[in-house]
């Protein structure tokens, strides 16, 4: 559908308003095809652990942006409205739709970055063992499973430090401590 709309836009439709409508339709179709992988900046963000860390029983992987593919991450823009992006989008469509890297301002606490494959062909993400720079387990993550994860990552040639998220003793904030043996 997208390529048909592009041809229509460039060859037949001359009205600027109609071209913008067709461009929005094409962007919507391209967004449906894209693969998006999301990352956050802070491993101690309490809301992130509550929302995505299975009530602090989950696991968080830390990657270095010095390595491919993480060097291609794009910061999310937090906006009042998706229409705030209109000034970013001209007549020619960018390779990655800006809406794929935009969210409501209400989510700005996430400090999110995204890795986007507009083609949608990426299903497995391959990366260098050196790019994995840390593993954080929630404060309710079972200790026997920590040992199992350490065994798996060591067999695969990964050697990142492993940290346990903990509640700060005198505040509501979270902190982390390196687990012995990593």
Secondary structure, DSSP 8 states (H G I E B T S, - for coil): -HHHHHHHHHHT---HHHHHHHHHHHHHHHHHH-EEEEEES-TT-HHHHHHHTTTTT-EEEEE-TTSTTGGG-EE-EEES-GGGGGGG--SS--SS-GGGGEEEGGGGGG-EEEEEETT----S----GGGEEEEEE-TTS-HHHHHHHHHHHHHTT---EEEEEEE-TTSS-EEEEE-TT-
